[in-house]
Amino acid sequence: MDVEALKRAASARALDFVLPGMRLGLGTGSTARHFVDLLGERVAAGLDIIAVPTSEATRSQAERLGIKLTTLEETPALDLTVDGADEVAPDLTLIKGGGGALLREKIVATASARMIVIVDESKYVPVLGHFPLPIEIAPFGAAATHRAVDAAIAAAGCSGPASLRQGKDEQTFVTDGGHWILDAHLRVIPDPRELATRLSAIPGVMEHGLFIGNAQTVILAAADGVRLIGRR
């Protein structure tokens, strides 16, 4: 199976956890797009759910598919969020934010009673860090924030540069919330919890892509089948 087929297989398995009347969080990214597509088919067949999207891209996709949407202001407690990840460690600590929606993704995940992460086998790693860690920052004082981020990375025992993400036409990438993203190329994160604590303490850091304790279940699609991994 190719990677897109594996993503779709994981997404199809996640649908088994969606029940009528649920309030769902809809993730962002290439794997989450498959889930939203499949969810749209179920909705068209009569499934009654309501959902909060984590990005404008997901909002547009869900609207096209006829999925009923709400906001966290209207529906502050969700039953389930289904989202992808850029890396998953064996303890279900995640790196997310490759698609630039990490702040909204973490807010929605935290508002949910359960988070299911859908990935293909390439995203399951022994140690986090090979995928660049996204760190969402305020544009105001960005140079000072960047300097503080570099110091926090070093203090947490990591090495590697953090660079400002570029979007189309070599312009600075801007999130849906109007922020910028630093991508930290760390290779290995020996203690994700320590790094997360240090980054969260920096004024100007809006959020970081380390998701610790959010995911209860990972649905992992591999060439030999789909399996569920629960957090110990």
C-alpha positions in Angstrom: 0.0 0.0 0.0 1.2 3.5 -0.7 1.3 6.2 2.0 -2.0 7.8 1.0 -3.7 4.4 1.1 -2.3 3.9 4.6 -3.5 7.3 5.7 -7.0 6.4 4.4 -6.9 3.0 6.2 -6.1 4.7 9.5 -8.9 7.3 8.9 -11.4 4.6 8.1 -10.6 2.8 11.4 -11.1 6.0 13.3 -14.6 6.3 12.0 -15.5 3.2 14.2 -15.2 5.5 17.2 -17.6 8.2 15.9 -21.1 7.8 17.3 -24.4 9.6 16.4 -24.8 12.9 18.3 -21.0 13.3 19.0 -19.3 16.6 19.2 -16.1 16.2 17.2 -12.8 18.0 16.8 -11.5 17.8 13.2 -7.8 17.9 12.7 -5.6 19.5 10.0 -3.2 18.0 7.6 -2.9 15.3 4.9 -4.1 12.4 7.0 -6.9 14.4 8.7 -8.2 15.3 5.2 -8.8 11.7 4.5 -10.8 11.4 7.8 -12.9 14.4 7.0 -13.6 13.0 3.5 -14.8 9.7 5.0 -16.8 11.5 7.7 -18.5 13.5 5.0 -19.6 10.3 3.3 -21.1 9.1 6.6 -22.9 12.5 7.2 -24.3 12.3 3.7 -25.7 8.9 4.6 -27.4 10.2 7.6 -24.9 10.4 10.5 -25.8 13.2 12.8 -22.7 14.9 14.4 -21.4 18.4 14.9 -17.7 19.4 14.6 -15.2 22.1 15.4 -12.5 22.5 12.7 -8.9 23.2 13.7 -8.0 25.4 10.6 -9.6 27.4 7.9 -8.6 24.7 5.4 -10.5 22.0 7.4 -13.4 24.3 7.8 -13.7 24.8 4.0 -13.4 21.1 3.4 -16.1 20.2 6.0 -18.4 22.9 4.7 -18.1 21.5 1.1 -19.0 18.0 2.5 -22.1 19.2 4.4 -20.7 18.5 7.8 -22.4 20.6 10.5 -19.9 22.9 12.2 -19.8 24.8 15.5 -17.2 26.7 17.5 -15.7 26.2 21.0 -17.6 29.3 22.1 -20.9 27.6 21.2 -19.7 24.0 22.1 -16.9 24.3 24.6 -16.7 20.6 25.5 -16.1 18.0 22.8 -16.4 14.2 22.9 -13.6 13.3 20.5 -10.9 14.8 18.4 -9.4 12.9 15.4 -6.2 14.3 14.1 -2.9 13.3 12.5 0.7 13.8 13.7 4.1 14.5 12.3 5.8 12.1 14.8 4.5 9.7 17.5 6.7 8.3 20.2 5.9 5.0 22.0 4.5 6.9 25.0 2.1 8.7 22.6 3.9 12.0 22.9 3.5 13.8 19.6 5.1 16.4 17.4 2.4 18.3 15.5 2.1 21.5 13.5 3.7 20.7 10.2 0.5 22.1 8.6 0.7 25.3 10.7 -2.4 24.7 12.9 -0.7 23.6 16.1 -2.3 26.3 18.4 -5.9 25.6 17.3 -5.2 21.8 17.3 -4.0 21.9 20.9 -6.9 24.0 22.0 -9.4 21.6 20.4 -7.6 18.5 21.7 -7.6 19.9 25.2 -11.3 20.6 25.0 -12.0 17.0 24.0 -12.7 14.0 26.3 -10.6 11.9 24.0 -8.0 12.4 21.2 -7.4 9.7 18.6 -4.3 10.2 16.4 -4.3 8.6 12.9 -0.9 8.0 11.3 0.9 5.8 8.8 3.8 3.7 10.0 6.5 6.3 8.9 5.3 8.6 11.7 5.9 6.1 14.5 9.4 6.8 15.9 11.5 5.6 18.9 12.5 9.2 19.9 10.9 12.5 18.8 12.9 15.1 17.0 13.7 14.1 13.5 10.7 16.1 12.2 11.3 19.8 12.8 9.5 21.0 15.9 7.1 23.9 15.1 7.0 26.8 17.6 4.3 29.4 17.0 5.3 32.9 18.0 3.9 36.4 18.0 5.3 38.6 15.2 5.9 41.4 17.7 9.4 41.0 19.2 10.1 38.0 17.0 13.9 38.4 17.1 13.9 38.5 20.9 11.5 35.5 21.1 13.7 33.6 18.6 16.7 34.2 20.8 14.9 33.0 23.9 13.7 29.9 22.0 17.3 29.1 21.0 18.4 29.4 24.7 15.6 27.2 25.8 16.4 24.5 23.3 20.1 24.5 24.4 19.1 24.4 28.1 16.9 21.4 27.4 19.9 19.5 26.0 18.9 19.8 22.4 21.0 21.1 19.5 20.1 22.4 16.1 18.9 25.6 14.5 15.4 27.1 14.7 14.5 29.0 11.5 11.5 31.1 10.6 9.1 29.2 8.3 8.7 30.5 4.8 5.5 30.2 2.9 4.7 30.9 -0.8 6.9 33.3 -2.7 9.5 33.2 0.1 7.2 35.2 2.3 7.0 34.5 6.1 4.4 31.9 6.7 1.4 33.2 8.7 -0.9 31.0 10.7 -4.7 31.3 10.7 -4.2 33.2 14.0 -1.9 35.7 12.4 1.3 34.3 14.1 4.6 33.1 12.7 6.3 29.7 13.1 9.8 28.8 14.1 10.8 25.3 12.9 13.4 23.8 15.3 15.6 21.2 13.6 16.7 19.2 16.7 17.1 15.7 15.4 16.7 14.2 18.9 14.6 15.6 21.8 15.9 13.7 24.9 13.2 15.1 27.3 10.1 16.4 25.5 8.5 17.4 28.8 11.4 19.6 29.9 11.6 21.3 26.5 7.8 21.9 26.4 8.0 23.5 29.9 10.9 25.8 28.9 9.2 26.8 25.6 5.8 27.5 27.3 7.5 29.9 29.7 8.8 32.3 27.0 6.7 35.4 26.4 6.0 35.6 22.7 5.7 31.8 22.3 2.0 31.3 21.6 2.3 27.4 21.5 4.7 24.6 20.6 4.1 21.4 18.7 4.9 19.0 21.5 1.6 17.3 22.5 2.2 15.6 25.8 -0.6 13.6 27.4 -3.2 14.6 24.8 -3.5 11.4 22.8 -5.2 8.4 24.4 -5.1 6.2 21.3 -3.0 6.0 18.1 -4.3 4.3 15.0 -1.2 3.1 13.1 -1.6 1.9 9.5 1.2 -0.3 8.2 1.7 -2.6 5.2 0.7 -5.5 7.3 -2.5 -4.0 8.7 -4.0 -1.4 11.1 -3.4 -1.6 14.8 -4.4 0.5 17.9 -1.8 1.7 20.4 -3.2 2.9 23.7 -1.3 5.1 26.2 -0.1 3.2 29.2 
